[in-house]
Amino acid sequence: MEDITKVLSEGLDAVKGVLATQIKETETRLEGMIEKAQEEAKLNGAVHGETAETLKSLERNFVSLKERQDAYEKSNARLGANGQTGNFTDALKTGLEKNIEALKEFKNSRKSVSFDLKSTMSQGASLEDQVIPPTRVAGVKYDPERTVRVRQFLPQGTTDSNAIFYVQETNFNDGTDITRETYAKPGSDFKLEQKSANVTKIAAHFRVSEEMLNDIPYLASHISLRGVEKYRNKEDQQLLYGTGLNNQIEGLTVSSTGYQFGLTDTFAQEVDVLRTAFKQLRNGNYNPTAAMISINRYFDMLGRKDADGRYILPDGVVLDSGILRLLGVPIIPTNALATNDFLVADFPMMTTLFDREGVNVRFYDQDEDNATKNLVTVVIEGRLALPTYLPGAGRYGNFAAAIKNAGNS
């Protein structure tokens, strides 16, 4: 029996060695992929889908290998340092001794032999700790964040300064007219103003123990991915609703021109309001590139029916590759906007989103008393600016107020 124990122990040691090598190789690949994801987030504002999938696959593989290693560690521990194999081995040894004659007969006749171990073997009595390890699903499950971001619809650039300066034409008095011979030419004048938009920082930090980062293999990547998602939520809020005060961005709903009441229609709905906003932009020689509305209003609009139960969306509304378009302009549903709000704009004419520092994730162990408490500070931050060149290129309004003003109560 001691020989069997020795063979089992040596076999377990060999398997553990292979697993340790695989774990080390996977950990190295995982660290490299985390760095790649962070770099992509910094340069592009988002992690590529292929990179994210590879990262998740490596996390699952790493967790699976660690679980197998733990299982073999426990199996080896049950063999014991003194060569005893514990309950199962004791029961097996006893069964062999009690059936020695039957085993001799088996050697000569090859008749089947069986012996009952149920008197000494049971899951509760013989399986210590997690001999049969539970199936663990890799990663952390959480409610998803929005997949559509405001920055996707804005022209983008970079800056190496702390402010964006630009010149805006604020007034043009046009005197251009037909002029008779020898008469004085009519005069025109205009006014130029220098405007600026400051670079704003958006940031957050976590403090976690080194033990957590070491013992939970996917924790670092989870914090990075979740932290960047929460950063993007705050970025969306600032790009839309930032007040422009106290170092906030001046958001597009603040800087754009307000929707002008004037529609008269007792049956007015969301489509009518958006069409009127388009008209106001086109009268200013702008071409709307997108209309943002809340998710609630989007689905309410799709579900509108007349008295006979027929859907009332007009012919100008079409579904194109999953994108709803009104007169060719995409209607973008987002929960970054309040329920009744809408924003229609010629975004390339209206603004540019400048990144001073793209969102990045850093890990520090030298912060306050981190060294003495074995803590790591995770910092997620980015710096950006949003100048509004032409406020007239946007129309911001409220559906409820616009529909009521049109006469549909």
Secondary structure as UniProt FT lines:
FT   HELIX           2..44
FT   HELIX           49..79
FT   TURN            81..82
FT   HELIX           86..98
FT   HELIX           100..109
FT   TURN            118..120
FT   HELIX           123..126
FT   HELIX           150..153
FT   STRAND          156..158
FT   STRAND          163..173
FT   TURN            181..182
FT   STRAND          189..198
FT   STRAND          200..209
FT   HELIX           210..215
FT   TURN            217..218
FT   HELIX           219..241
FT   TURN            246..247
FT   HELIX           252..255
FT   STRAND          257..258
FT   TURN            266..267
FT   HELIX           270..283
FT   TURN            284..285
FT   STRAND          290..293
FT   HELIX           295..302
FT   TURN            307..308
FT   TURN            315..316
FT   STRAND          317..320
FT   TURN            321..322
FT   STRAND          323..326
FT   TURN            327..328
FT   STRAND          329..333
FT   TURN            335..336
FT   TURN            339..340
FT   STRAND          341..345
FT   HELIX           347..350
FT   STRAND          353..364
FT   TURN            368..369
FT   HELIX           370..373
FT   STRAND          375..385
FT   HELIX           391..393
FT   STRAND          394..398
FT   HELIX           399..406
//
